[in-house]
């Protein structure tokens, strides 16, 4: 099954008018950051960068600024006075048992479980479905603050070993370790300096992984550009220094590289990409003694391709070549040219979002108007049936092997907590396996979908989540509007404690399925990338205008939020239409569009955004770059920027410079704050305690300005 990252959201709380006046006075008296004199010339255009010094996260000046900003934000929130209460209410709602889909490996079943408030979910193992669970890996014991998180986890072919990745403080860097499954003994095997890598076992002997050379400057590994990823093979019982180099490419230092074996261990598939979009597949038939080099399977990099499985010696690929909504093709490895590809499951009107094989079935996850739909096919590519889901929402899972006769999947929606079902391949029936006992009255809420018209006439859907009985025509409902709009990532209805909290307080959560995502296939994605990125911002702005036009809310009751590429979305919309929103929450955002590609893996986003190194790209990037469109004399909405000191995906310098510039030029009395988390990264693996703390702050700030409760 194709995997995507998801993010939870939320907000809350309020204070008195007198307290608000006190806080605003304190913010206005706050001294702005010092301005430097750095400037760059882009094709005849001089662009100043007065806060370039904030890009050095290790300098004493930057550390002092970060400490000062956090003190300022803490003082503001202290004046609000509701953070502790909101924190306790959130903590109570968060405190319920959470289970992950079980996954079967031979006689063993593994599953993740969180008792409620554990910082990290614990991995359990048991023999058979009715066996007694025992702890296999508890990441909470790796670090007392809960900032060490488990990443990829893969069991060897004969279930002797398990390899697992650990990341610290939210970093993308990970270390790989190995344990014996039967005894739980941890081996001496230890892989360092791996990033964006899975593990693919060859029997019980060893595994393939992607890694980098040791950074030349360890202190700058969280911001320096990451280059020359390689493929290695690690033999169990040997040191990393003895790992065999399987593949490298000295001519293309910025390509991502991954490798994996087919389940039958016959084909080694090499996956290459030059960024976040577009891929190339090559393969090696390990049973063909004459083949010494990888052969082309799916040429790059104009389309996306992914290897799925092998059926009767033929390769099944997931691809958008000649299929904007994606399709499955069957390829003869002896004659793999694309002109010889044949449809296995052809393109449909709904976007094929994911695919997995279990037993003699293929489970195809489609998106129908941004909601999951599951179709089951046999090994001939023939449709068998659709799985009836509980409603509008998100279905995920369907993992397993070709030997299994059952699988598991989870269904969730805004008002349905993640519920696990077991699917029997023999009877084609789903049965309830595990249902959580949440401390939220979800039955009192409603989820509906509406469509609105964007600036250029494009029809765009949005989901509304609110309490039953809410007057949707009073023109005064508090709204939390969320979007992403990029990187071929779809947003579907899924459960979140923070957004449910906001709804329980009388707010309306709105998710806009704007262009740039994959909700309606590759055409929808391409309509919001490169020189067409403005469509994404227009879609989001139009969503807010629609909510006002329909008298659901007004401009003084709208908060907007997005993370990462969604942080760019919020930054661009608040600088283009500062009059339209009351609260803006750009999280870990890409905010400097002229220099993003100079840090860590930012270079990989050039296929999505373009690059300021090119004259034509510079023109449109400079036009919408949030950092560069802040104008002196303009009054901006109440803003809380969030980032983290160990974010090596979108380095915190983006947020630092954006905050400093806003604080310097803002003409309104609204606060411009930045919250900088410590020992945390881009979001993945963030401890529960830190999630609750952050959302308590964000909710209190937001609900105060929306005058809720």
Secondary structure, DSSP 8 states (H G I E B T S, - for coil): ----------------HHHHHHHHHHHHTS--------EEEETTEEEE-TTGGGG-TTSHHHHHHHHHHHHHHHHHHHHH--HHHHHHHHHHHH-S-EE---EEETTEEEEEEE-SS-SS-EEEEEESTTS--EEEE-GGGT-TTS-EEEEEEEE-TTSSEEEEEEEETT-SEEEEEEEETTT--EEEEEEEEEES---EEETTTEEEEEE----S-GGGTTTS-----EEEEEETTS-GGG-EEEE--TT-TT-EEEEEE-TTS-EEEEEEESSSS-EEEEEEETT-TT--S-EEEE--SSS-EEEEEEETTEEEEEE-TT-TT-EEEEEEGGG--GGG-EEEE---SSEEEEEEEETTEEEEEEEETTEEEEEEEETTS-EEEEE--SSSSEEEE----TT-SEEEEEEEETTEEEEEEEEETTTTEEEEEEE---SS-GGGEEEEEEEEE-TTS-EEEEEEEEETT--TTSS---EEEE----TT--------HHHHHHHHTT-EEEEE--TTSSTT-HHHHHTTSGGGTHHHHHHHHHHHHHHHHTTS--GGGEEEEEETHHHHHHHHHHHH-TTS-SEEEEES----TTTGGGSTTGGGGHHHH--TTSHHHHHHHHHH-GGGG--TT----EEEEEEETT-SSS-THHHHHHHHHHHHH--SSS-EEEEEESS--SSTT--HHHHHHHHHHHHHHHHHHTT--
